[in-house]
Amino acid sequence: MLRRACLCALLVIFPAGSLGQALVPLKGEATLSTAYEYISFEGHFRSDGSRTPEAASKAQSVIFDLEYGVSDRLAITVSLPIVASRYASTNPPSDVLRVLFDETVQTLGAGFYNHQFLDDLQYHATLQDLRFSARYNVSSHPVVVTPFLGSVIPSHDYAFVGESAPGRNLKEFQLGTDVARRLDPLLRKAYVDGQFAYALPEASLDVRTTRANVSLEAGYLLKRSLAVRGFGQWQHTFNGLHFPADLTTPERALTHERLLKANYWHLGGGVSYAVSQNVEVSADMVTFLTGSDTHYGSGVVFRVSRSLMLLPNHRKNSQ
C-alpha cells in the first residue's frame, strides 16, 4: 500500500518536498507517520550573510502525521508536533538574557507578553502547531502535478520569545504545487521532484513575514525496497525585520524571533527502506549552507510510516 517509495520526512522547521508529496494515496488509503527530529542551531546568519557563533540552541521534536485519500486524486493531511527545545550557549549568558527579558516585559507592562522566560538552559516541551493540507492531483503521467492548500494553526497560546521558543505562535495560510517526474526511459529508477510554496502568515506588530519556499529533490531506487535521495531548499521572506538594525522598539526587541526577514539555502540527503508492503522507515540529514537573519546549524530526522486501507473493497470495485 505504500505508494511513496521515496518519502522525504516532513520537517517542522525545514520542510522538504518529495515524490511522495506529488503522489496522492488511493481512495480510502491512510498513512500514519511518526517522526523524530533533532536540530542543532550553532549560531546565526546576520543580515549580510556572515555567521556569528552565538545564542545556540537545540530542538527535539516528535511529529505525528495522518494522510488520507478522499478520492484517487484528493488527499488531506493533518499533523501535530511536540517540540522540546533549550538554550545551549554561554554567549550571551542565560542570566544576562533573563535580565533583559524581565526589564523589557516590565517596560511593556502587564498583558503584552504573558509567558515565562525560556532561555534558562533547560528543555521546555509543548505542543506546537496543527497543520492541515489538501492536495489534488491534476496530472499523473508523465509529469505528476499536485497543487495544495494548507493552514497552520497554533494548538494553544504557547511562548514564542527566546532562542528556545518552540515556534512563532502565528496562524498561517499556504498554497503551492508539487511537480514530479520519473526519469525513464533514461534512468528508469530515478525521479526528480520540485515544490513551490507561498506562505501568508498572520501579522504581528504590523509586520507580516510573507515568504516563498522552493525545494528540489532527486532520488534513485537502488533496489525494490531501498531508495536514496538528495535535496535542496530555498526560502525568501519578502517582509520582515533585520537584526539588530530594525529592533527599534521594546516590542520589536522582545518578539523579534517571529518577525525576522529570514532567508536561507539548505542542503541534505536521505535514505528510505520498505520494511514490508505497508511499513517504511526513512532517515534524512540537513545542513544550513547560507542565509540571513536566521539560524545556522544542522539536523537529522527519522520517520516510520505505516499504510493501511480503510476502504478494503475499493481496489476490487475499481477494477
C-alpha positions as CSV (number, residue, x, y, z in Angstrom):
1,M,0.0,0.0,0.0
2,L,2.9,2.4,0.4
3,R,2.8,4.2,-2.9
4,R,5.5,6.6,-1.8
5,A,8.6,4.5,-2.3
6,C,10.9,7.6,-1.9
7,L,9.4,9.5,1.0
8,C,11.3,12.5,2.4
9,A,10.4,13.4,6.0
10,L,8.3,16.5,6.6
11,L,10.4,18.6,8.9
12,V,8.9,21.1,11.3
13,I,11.5,23.8,10.8
14,F,12.9,23.0,7.3
15,P,10.2,21.1,5.3
16,A,11.3,19.2,2.2
17,G,9.3,18.1,-0.8
18,S,9.5,14.6,-2.3
19,L,7.9,12.4,-4.9
20,G,5.6,11.4,-2.1
21,Q,4.2,14.9,-1.9
22,A,3.3,14.9,-5.6
23,L,1.6,11.5,-5.5
24,V,-1.7,11.1,-3.6
25,P,-2.9,7.8,-2.0
26,L,-5.8,5.7,-3.3
27,K,-9.3,6.5,-2.1
28,G,-9.7,5.0,1.4
29,E,-5.9,4.6,1.9
30,A,-4.4,6.2,5.0
31,T,-0.8,6.6,6.1
32,L,0.2,7.1,9.7
33,S,3.7,8.5,10.3
34,T,5.7,9.3,13.4
35,A,9.0,11.2,13.1
36,Y,11.7,12.1,15.5
37,E,13.7,15.3,14.6
38,Y,16.8,16.7,16.2
39,I,18.2,20.2,15.2
40,S,21.4,21.8,16.5
41,F,21.4,25.5,15.9
42,E,25.0,26.6,16.3
43,G,24.6,30.3,15.7
44,H,23.0,33.0,13.5
45,F,23.4,34.3,10.0
46,R,23.5,38.1,10.2
47,S,21.7,40.4,7.7
48,D,24.8,40.5,5.5
49,G,25.1,36.6,5.4
50,S,28.0,36.4,7.8
51,R,28.0,33.8,10.6
52,T,28.1,34.7,14.3
53,P,28.5,31.7,16.7
54,E,26.3,33.0,19.5
55,A,22.9,32.2,21.1
56,A,23.0,28.5,20.1
57,S,20.0,26.2,20.9
58,K,18.9,22.6,20.5
59,A,15.4,21.3,19.5
60,Q,13.9,17.9,19.5
61,S,10.5,17.1,18.1
62,V,8.2,14.2,17.6
63,I,5.8,14.7,14.7
64,F,2.5,12.8,14.3
65,D,1.1,12.8,10.8
66,L,-2.0,11.3,9.2
67,E,-2.7,11.4,5.5
68,Y,-6.0,10.1,4.0
69,G,-7.1,9.6,0.4
70,V,-10.6,11.1,0.0
71,S,-10.5,10.1,-3.7
72,D,-7.9,8.8,-6.1
73,R,-6.9,12.4,-6.7
74,L,-7.7,14.3,-3.4
75,A,-5.8,13.7,-0.2
76,I,-5.9,15.5,3.2
77,T,-3.2,15.6,5.8
78,V,-3.2,16.5,9.4
79,S,0.0,16.8,11.6
80,L,0.9,17.9,15.1
81,P,4.4,18.1,16.6
82,I,5.6,18.0,20.2
83,V,8.6,20.3,20.4
84,A,11.2,20.3,23.2
85,S,13.9,23.0,22.9
86,R,16.6,24.6,25.1
87,Y,19.1,27.4,25.1
88,A,22.6,25.9,24.8
89,S,25.1,28.8,24.9
90,T,27.1,31.0,27.2
91,N,27.3,33.8,24.6
92,P,25.4,35.7,25.8
93,P,24.9,34.0,29.2
94,S,21.5,32.9,30.2
95,D,21.5,35.2,33.2
96,V,22.1,38.2,31.0
97,L,19.2,37.2,28.7
98,R,16.9,36.8,31.8
99,V,17.7,40.3,33.0
100,L,16.9,41.8,29.5
101,F,13.7,39.7,29.3
102,D,12.5,40.9,32.7
103,E,13.3,44.5,32.1
104,T,11.6,44.6,28.7
105,V,8.5,42.8,29.9
106,Q,8.3,45.2,32.8
107,T,8.7,48.2,30.5
108,L,5.9,46.9,28.2
109,G,3.5,46.3,31.1
110,A,1.1,43.5,32.0
111,G,-0.8,42.0,29.2
112,F,1.7,42.4,26.3
113,Y,3.5,39.1,26.9
114,N,2.3,36.6,29.5
115,H,4.7,33.7,29.2
116,Q,7.7,32.6,31.1
117,F,11.4,33.1,30.3
118,L,12.6,30.1,28.3
119,D,16.3,30.5,27.8
120,D,17.3,29.0,31.1
121,L,19.4,26.2,29.7
122,Q,16.6,23.7,30.4
123,Y,14.5,21.8,27.9
124,H,10.9,23.1,27.6
125,A,8.4,20.8,25.8
126,T,5.0,21.7,24.4
127,L,2.6,21.0,21.6
128,Q,3.3,23.3,18.6
129,D,1.1,24.0,15.6
130,L,-1.7,21.9,14.0
131,R,-1.1,21.7,10.2
132,F,-3.8,20.9,7.7
133,S,-3.3,20.5,4.0
134,A,-5.4,19.3,1.0
135,R,-3.6,18.1,-2.2
136,Y,-5.4,17.5,-5.5
137,N,-3.6,15.7,-8.3
138,V,-4.3,17.2,-11.7
139,S,-1.9,15.2,-13.8
140,S,-0.2,11.8,-13.2
141,H,1.6,10.9,-16.4
142,P,4.3,11.5,-17.5
143,V,4.5,14.5,-15.1
144,V,2.8,14.4,-11.7
145,V,1.3,17.8,-10.9
146,T,-0.4,18.2,-7.5
147,P,-1.4,21.7,-6.2
148,F,-2.1,22.1,-2.5
149,L,-3.7,24.4,0.1
150,G,-2.7,24.4,3.7
151,S,-3.0,26.1,7.0
152,V,-1.0,26.4,10.3
153,I,-2.9,26.9,13.5
154,P,-1.2,27.2,16.9
155,S,-2.5,24.3,19.1
156,H,-2.6,26.8,22.1
157,D,-1.1,30.1,23.2
158,Y,2.4,28.9,23.7
159,A,5.5,31.0,24.5
160,F,7.3,32.5,21.4
161,V,10.0,34.7,22.8
162,G,13.6,33.3,23.1
163,E,16.1,31.3,21.2
164,S,14.5,28.1,22.7
165,A,10.9,29.1,21.7
166,P,9.1,26.2,20.1
167,G,7.6,28.2,17.3
168,R,6.2,31.5,16.2
169,N,2.6,31.1,17.6
170,L,1.1,32.6,14.4
171,K,-1.7,31.4,12.1
172,E,-0.6,30.9,8.5
173,F,-2.2,30.1,5.1
174,Q,-0.2,28.2,2.5
175,L,-0.6,27.3,-1.2
176,G,1.6,25.9,-3.8
177,T,2.2,22.9,-6.1
178,D,4.4,19.8,-6.4
179,V,5.7,18.7,-9.8
180,A,7.5,15.4,-10.1
181,R,8.6,13.0,-12.9
182,R,10.3,9.7,-13.1
183,L,13.4,9.8,-15.4
184,D,12.5,6.8,-17.5
185,P,13.5,5.7,-20.1
186,L,17.0,7.3,-19.4
187,L,17.1,6.4,-15.7
188,R,14.2,4.1,-15.1
189,K,14.7,4.0,-11.3
190,A,15.3,7.8,-10.8
191,Y,13.0,10.7,-10.2
192,V,13.0,14.5,-9.7
193,D,10.6,16.5,-7.7
194,G,10.1,20.2,-7.3
195,Q,7.9,22.1,-4.9
196,F,6.9,25.8,-4.8
197,A,5.0,27.1,-1.8
198,Y,3.8,30.6,-0.8
199,A,3.0,31.3,2.8
200,L,0.9,34.2,4.2
201,P,1.3,34.3,8.0
202,E,-0.7,36.3,10.5
203,A,0.7,39.8,11.0
204,S,2.3,40.9,14.3
205,L,3.3,44.5,15.2
206,D,2.2,45.4,11.7
207,V,4.8,43.1,10.2
208,R,3.7,40.2,8.0
209,T,6.5,37.9,7.1
210,T,5.2,36.5,3.8
211,R,7.6,34.1,2.1
212,A,8.3,31.8,-0.8
213,N,9.8,28.4,-0.4
214,V,11.3,26.3,-3.3
215,S,12.6,22.8,-2.9
216,L,14.2,20.4,-5.4
217,E,14.8,16.7,-4.8
218,A,16.3,13.9,-6.8
219,G,16.2,10.2,-5.8
220,Y,17.2,6.8,-7.0
221,L,15.7,3.3,-6.3
222,L,18.8,1.2,-5.5
223,K,16.6,-1.9,-5.2
224,R,12.9,-2.7,-4.8
225,S,12.9,-1.7,-1.1
226,L,15.7,0.8,-0.8
227,A,15.9,4.4,-2.2
228,V,18.4,7.3,-1.7
229,R,17.8,11.0,-2.3
230,G,19.4,14.4,-2.2
231,F,17.6,17.7,-1.8
232,G,18.0,21.4,-1.6
233,Q,15.7,24.0,-0.1
234,W,15.5,27.8,-0.6
235,Q,13.5,30.4,1.3
236,H,12.9,34.0,0.6
237,T,11.0,36.2,3.1
238,F,9.5,39.3,1.4
239,N,8.9,41.4,4.5
240,G,10.4,41.4,8.0
241,L,12.9,42.8,10.4
242,H,16.7,42.9,10.1
243,F,18.6,42.0,13.3
244,P,19.6,44.2,15.1
245,A,19.0,47.3,12.9
246,D,15.2,47.1,13.0
247,L,14.8,46.4,16.7
248,T,13.9,50.0,17.4
249,T,11.2,49.5,20.0
250,P,10.8,47.3,23.1
251,E,8.0,45.4,21.4
252,R,10.2,44.5,18.4
253,A,13.2,43.7,20.6
254,L,11.2,41.3,22.7
255,T,9.3,39.4,19.9
256,H,11.8,39.7,17.1
257,E,12.2,35.9,16.5
258,R,8.8,35.7,14.9
259,L,9.3,38.9,12.7
260,L,12.7,38.4,11.1
261,K,13.3,38.5,7.3
262,A,14.7,35.0,7.3
263,N,16.3,33.7,4.0
264,Y,18.3,30.5,3.6
265,W,19.7,27.7,1.5
266,H,19.6,24.2,3.0
267,L,21.2,21.0,1.5
268,G,20.5,17.5,2.6
269,G,20.1,13.8,1.7
270,G,18.5,10.7,3.0
271,V,17.5,7.1,2.6
272,S,14.2,5.1,2.7
273,Y,13.7,1.4,3.3
274,A,10.4,-0.5,2.8
275,V,10.3,-3.0,5.7
276,S,7.2,-4.6,4.2
277,Q,4.4,-3.7,1.8
278,N,2.9,-1.4,4.4
279,V,5.7,-0.2,6.5
280,E,8.6,2.2,5.6
281,V,11.4,3.7,7.6
282,S,13.5,6.7,6.5
283,A,16.3,8.9,7.7
284,D,17.5,12.4,6.5
285,M,20.2,14.8,7.3
286,V,20.2,18.6,6.5
287,T,22.8,21.3,6.8
288,F,22.2,25.1,6.7
289,L,24.5,26.4,3.9
290,T,23.8,30.1,3.7
291,G,21.2,32.6,4.9
292,S,20.4,35.9,6.5
293,D,18.5,36.9,9.7
294,T,18.1,33.2,10.6
295,H,19.9,30.3,12.4
296,Y,22.6,28.1,11.0
297,G,23.3,24.5,12.1
298,S,22.3,21.0,11.1
299,G,19.6,18.4,11.7
300,V,18.5,14.8,11.4
301,V,15.1,13.2,11.2
302,F,14.0,9.6,11.4
303,R,10.5,8.5,10.3
304,V,8.3,5.4,10.4
305,S,5.3,5.3,8.2
306,R,2.5,2.7,8.1
307,S,-0.1,2.5,5.3
308,L,-3.5,0.8,5.7
309,M,-6.6,0.5,3.7
310,L,-9.7,1.9,5.4
311,L,-11.9,1.0,2.4
312,P,-10.7,-2.5,1.7
313,N,-13.1,-3.1,-1.2
314,H,-12.0,0.0,-3.2
315,R,-9.4,-1.7,-5.3
316,K,-11.7,-4.6,-6.2
317,N,-14.5,-2.2,-7.0
318,S,-12.3,0.0,-9.2
319,Q,-11.1,-2.9,-11.3
